[in-house]
């Protein structure tokens, strides 16, 4: 059985007042969160205002993207502040400026690639295909190459040039090395190693830049997203086995959700979460995305509504985004 970890991290403390959501607004749930070079935080959510921007202290700045997305899923902000937003139900990845101007789109809106999938269930995928069938997340190299995990309706990673040309793809449905059952998150370390959150296979898979398999790490619990900071610390949002299971899937462990911090050898440096009450500050119900700002503070977005709120399993005010402030050493 995987280690349950501690409820509270010795290295971080939750800010229970972050963020200050405008009165009457509802995030519904937070699919993604990221920061720009001005330390502003972009919360990609499934409410009426898909992209809400906050200052570090949580004060509201602006919002944009109203009416432009089928369903928010993933966000990544590049070093030039270009914002990449994944719309899984539209089968597209969009590029935006920080003020909400759309620059480009990868994929064809509303036109999934032909994988034979039924009802967005990865277990029914008959064949791997090209981009995209419900893409999930993206990661960038320093040279501007883009990797996209694809996704609920496919079982592949696609690599694009900075000019958005498809370079290569790899992956097939399955659970052997190099295969995927819902590639859900992705990140790249300073060596160019690609980390894929292979969620329903309950592991992280590590690859060379062109897709050659390196290793798998199983010390995580249904990882949804990965973030790697400049010091190559690896942060993992683990949705766990309490919620979000496909019909008929039996949980491997009746454990809750966690955030873990790992080193390049896969050693667990820190882990927190779990607990009886997943809605208390510092605990998690359904972590979906994770980002670390340049100060070392961590932001975690959760899909609380689709995982449990609409079923009445948790209260409507269960937090869908949390900030963890790094303690001074």
FENZI-V744035 format. One record per backbone hydrogen bond with DSSP energy under -0.5 kcal/mol. NH is the residue of the N-H (numbers start at 1). CO is the residue of the C=O. Records with the same first field share a line. If there is no record, write none. Layout:
BEGIN
NH=CO / CO
END
This chain:
BEGIN
6=271
13=325
15=323
16=14
18=15
20=58
21=19
25=22
29=27
30=302
31=29 / 44
32=44
34=42
36=40
39=36
41=54
42=34
43=41 / 52
44=32 / 42
45=43 / 50
46=27 / 29
50=48
51=64
52=43 / 50
53=62
54=41
55=59
58=55
61=53
62=53
64=51
68=65
73=86
74=86
76=84
78=76 / 82
81=78
83=96
84=76 / 82
85=83 / 94
86=74
87=85 / 92
88=71 / 86
90=87
91=87 / 88
92=87
93=106
94=85
95=104
96=83
97=101
100=97
102=100
103=95
104=95
106=93
109=107
110=90
111=90 / 108
112=110
113=132
115=113
118=121
121=118
122=120
124=121
125=122
126=115
127=115
136=149
137=149
139=147
141=145
144=141
146=160
147=139
148=158
149=137
150=156
151=134
152=134
153=133
156=150
157=170
158=148
159=168
160=146
161=165
164=161
167=159
168=159
170=157
174=180
179=176
180=172
184=182 / 197
185=197
187=195
189=193
192=189
194=207
195=187 / 193
196=194 / 205
197=185
198=196 / 203
199=182 / 197
200=181
201=198
202=199
203=198
204=217
205=196
206=215
207=194
208=212
211=208
214=206
215=206
217=204
222=220
224=237
225=237
227=235
229=233
232=229
234=262
235=227 / 233
236=260
237=225
238=236 / 258
239=222 / 237
240=221
241=255
244=307
249=246
255=253
257=284
258=238
259=272
260=236
261=270
262=234
263=267
266=263
269=261 / 267
270=261
272=259
273=6
274=257
278=276
280=277
283=280
288=301
289=301
291=299
293=297
296=293
298=324
299=291
300=322
301=289
302=320
303=286
304=302
307=303
308=304
309=304
310=305
311=308
312=309
313=308
314=308
318=315
322=300
324=298
325=13 / 323
327=11
END
